[in-house]
Amino acid sequence: MSRRAVIHAGFHKTGTTSIQAALYAGREALARHGYAYPDTPERRQHTTSHFVAINGLFFRRGRAVTADFLAGIRSSRTSTILSAENLFGLPRRALGEPLADHWSRKAGILGGFRDGLGMQEMLVVIFLRDPADYLVSLFRQYLKSPMPKAATLDGCFAEFATVDYDELVRLGESSVAAFTRVAALPDLTEPEQRRNISLDWSRLEAKRLRAQSPQPPPVVAGSGKARAALNGEIEKAVRRRVADYLDESDYAPFRHGA
């Protein structure tokens, strides 16, 4: 039987944390179907994802860790599932790096990753999301726990399966259920509590104001309708700012269907 690699490559803010938690918790069930969801070499951060394990693809500092991680996968006899949002992007070396050089470098890195796995079959699963909704969600993530992120993936893998995250939300299907369906994997138990739930907008706004000024922000009293109304007004303001940004950026053609 040929060995198969299923690569969950993001996109960021499309239920990735829930998928990773379900895959990690369901390792025994996956093993019964011939799949391994490997431990990451360093457990201090990104416990359920392979972010740290594959970071050496992109940065010199982690090359030894990534080489050992891939060697372990090659030596195993099972199919493998990997999940890491950093596979979706590759930072440019500098703002002045020519795009042609950037894409050529990316193709070489990801091609080496594909060969390094030593699998006969490969499926890359990508969840897509509307740019405006993504940026709003990313802004919430930055306010909660700032971390730089990237946003592209080169088409050098053997096969792709894309998932429309907005359609999932409309239909009420979870990202975990969609991932197992698209990748033809056994059903996994949904995590009891989502790992990456953001604070509501009023609390995030208070945190943002604290970061900008030494003066304490105004206290939002009460809960219920008053807080819900304030959350709605803040989100509307954020969406207006994001829409203006998209109209002035490279996202504009995609947003307007050009």
C-alpha positions in Angstrom: 0.0 0.0 0.0 1.4 3.4 -1.0 2.1 6.0 1.7 0.2 9.2 1.6 0.8 12.6 3.0 -2.1 14.9 3.9 -0.9 18.5 4.3 -3.2 21.0 6.0 -1.6 24.3 5.0 -4.0 26.9 6.4 -5.0 29.6 5.5 -4.7 31.5 8.8 -7.9 32.2 10.7 -10.0 29.5 9.1 -10.4 27.1 12.0 -6.9 25.9 11.9 -6.5 25.7 15.7 -9.6 23.5 16.0 -8.4 21.2 13.2 -5.0 20.8 14.8 -6.5 20.2 18.3 -8.8 17.5 16.8 -6.0 15.8 14.9 -3.8 15.8 18.0 -6.5 14.4 20.2 -7.5 11.8 17.6 -4.1 10.3 17.0 -5.1 6.9 18.2 -8.2 6.8 15.9 -6.1 8.0 13.0 -3.4 5.3 13.7 -6.1 2.6 13.3 -6.6 3.9 9.8 -2.9 4.0 9.0 -2.2 7.7 9.6 0.3 9.3 12.0 0.0 12.8 13.3 3.6 13.3 14.5 4.7 15.1 17.7 6.5 18.3 17.1 10.1 18.3 18.2 9.7 21.3 20.5 6.7 21.4 22.8 7.0 24.8 24.3 4.9 26.4 21.6 2.4 25.3 18.9 1.8 22.1 20.8 -0.7 20.6 18.3 0.7 22.0 15.1 3.9 21.4 13.2 4.8 25.1 12.9 8.1 24.6 14.8 8.9 21.3 13.2 9.0 22.7 9.7 10.3 26.2 10.4 13.7 25.1 9.2 12.4 25.1 5.6 12.3 28.9 5.8 14.9 29.9 8.4 18.5 28.7 8.9 18.1 28.6 12.7 15.6 25.6 12.6 17.2 23.5 9.8 18.5 20.8 12.1 15.2 20.3 13.8 13.3 20.2 10.5 15.9 17.7 9.0 15.4 15.3 11.9 11.6 15.7 11.8 11.5 14.9 8.1 13.9 12.0 8.5 11.6 10.5 11.1 8.7 10.7 8.7 10.6 9.1 5.8 11.7 6.2 8.1 8.1 5.5 9.2 5.8 3.0 7.4 2.6 4.9 7.8 0.9 7.7 6.0 1.3 11.1 7.6 -0.8 14.1 8.4 0.9 17.5 8.9 -0.7 20.8 9.8 1.1 24.1 9.8 -0.1 27.5 8.7 3.5 28.7 7.8 3.4 26.3 4.8 1.0 28.8 3.3 3.6 31.5 3.0 7.3 32.3 2.7 8.6 35.7 3.9 10.6 37.7 1.4 14.2 38.1 2.4 13.8 41.9 2.2 11.2 44.3 0.9 13.4 44.9 -2.1 13.7 41.2 -3.1 12.4 40.8 -6.7 9.1 38.9 -6.9 10.6 36.5 -9.5 13.4 35.6 -7.1 11.0 35.2 -4.2 8.8 32.8 -6.1 11.7 30.8 -7.5 13.1 30.5 -4.0 9.7 29.4 -2.7 9.3 26.8 -5.4 12.7 25.3 -4.5 12.0 25.2 -0.8 8.5 23.6 -1.1 9.7 21.2 -3.7 12.5 20.1 -1.4 9.9 19.6 1.4 7.8 17.5 -0.9 10.8 15.3 -1.8 11.9 15.2 1.8 8.7 13.5 2.9 9.3 10.5 0.6 5.6 9.9 0.1 4.0 8.3 -3.0 0.9 10.4 -2.8 0.2 13.9 -1.4 -2.9 16.0 -0.8 -2.6 19.6 0.2 -5.8 21.0 1.9 -6.2 24.8 1.9 -9.1 26.7 3.5 -9.8 30.0 1.7 -11.5 33.1 3.1 -12.8 36.4 1.9 -10.0 39.0 2.2 -12.0 41.5 4.2 -13.3 38.9 6.7 -9.8 37.5 7.0 -8.2 40.8 7.8 -10.8 41.6 10.4 -10.2 38.3 12.1 -6.4 38.8 11.8 -6.7 42.2 13.4 -8.5 40.6 16.4 -5.7 38.1 16.6 -3.1 40.8 16.5 -4.8 42.6 19.4 -4.9 39.5 21.4 -1.5 38.2 20.8 0.6 39.9 18.1 2.5 37.7 15.7 3.6 38.3 12.1 1.9 36.2 9.4 2.4 35.5 5.7 -0.2 34.8 3.0 0.9 32.8 -0.1 1.6 29.2 -1.2 3.4 28.1 -4.3 1.7 25.6 -6.6 4.4 22.9 -6.7 2.6 20.2 -4.8 1.0 17.3 -6.5 -2.6 17.9 -5.7 -4.7 20.6 -4.0 -8.1 20.7 -2.4 -9.4 24.1 -1.5 -12.2 24.8 1.0 -14.3 27.9 1.1 -14.4 28.9 4.8 -17.2 31.4 4.3 -19.3 28.7 2.7 -18.7 26.5 5.7 -19.9 29.2 8.0 -23.0 29.7 5.9 -23.8 26.0 5.9 -23.0 25.5 9.6 -20.3 22.9 9.0 -17.2 22.9 11.3 -13.7 23.2 9.9 -12.8 19.9 11.5 -15.7 18.1 9.7 -14.8 19.7 6.4 -11.1 18.8 6.7 -11.8 15.1 7.4 -14.4 15.1 4.5 -12.1 16.7 2.0 -9.0 14.6 3.0 -11.1 11.4 3.2 -10.0 10.8 6.8 -12.1 9.2 9.6 -14.4 11.4 11.6 -12.7 13.1 14.5 -14.2 14.3 17.8 -14.7 18.0 17.9 -12.7 19.8 20.6 -14.9 20.6 23.6 -13.6 24.2 23.7 -12.2 26.1 20.7 -8.6 27.0 21.4 -8.3 30.3 19.6 -11.4 32.3 20.6 -10.9 36.0 20.7 -12.0 38.5 23.3 -15.1 40.6 22.4 -14.5 43.9 20.6 -15.0 46.1 23.7 -12.3 44.3 25.6 -9.9 44.3 22.6 -10.5 48.0 22.2 -9.7 48.6 25.9 -6.5 46.6 25.4 -5.6 48.6 22.3 -6.1 51.9 24.1 -3.9 50.7 27.0 -1.1 50.0 24.6 -1.4 53.5 23.0 -1.7 55.6 26.1 -0.5 55.4 29.8 -4.0 56.7 30.8 -6.4 54.0 31.7 -9.2 53.4 29.1 -12.8 54.1 30.0 -14.4 51.2 31.7 -17.2 49.5 29.8 -19.9 49.0 32.4 -22.5 46.3 32.4 -23.1 43.5 29.8 -25.9 42.2 27.7 -27.5 44.7 25.2 -25.2 47.7 26.0 -22.0 45.7 25.5 -23.4 43.9 22.4 -24.3 47.3 20.9 -20.8 48.6 21.6 -19.2 45.5 20.1 -21.3 46.0 17.0 -20.2 49.6 16.6 -16.5 48.8 17.0 -16.7 46.0 14.5 -18.5 48.3 12.0 -15.7 50.8 12.4 -13.0 48.2 11.9 -14.7 46.8 8.8 -14.9 50.3 7.3 -11.2 50.8 7.8 -10.5 47.4 6.3 -12.7 48.1 3.3 -10.8 51.4 2.7 -7.5 49.5 3.0 -8.6 46.9 0.5 -9.7 49.6 -2.0 -6.2 51.1 -1.8 -4.2 47.9 -1.9 -3.3 44.9 -4.1 -6.4 43.2 -2.7 -8.7 45.6 -4.6 -8.9 43.6 -7.9 -9.7 40.4 -6.1 -12.3 42.1 -3.9 -14.2 43.6 -6.8 -14.0 40.5 -9.0 -11.7 42.0 -11.6 
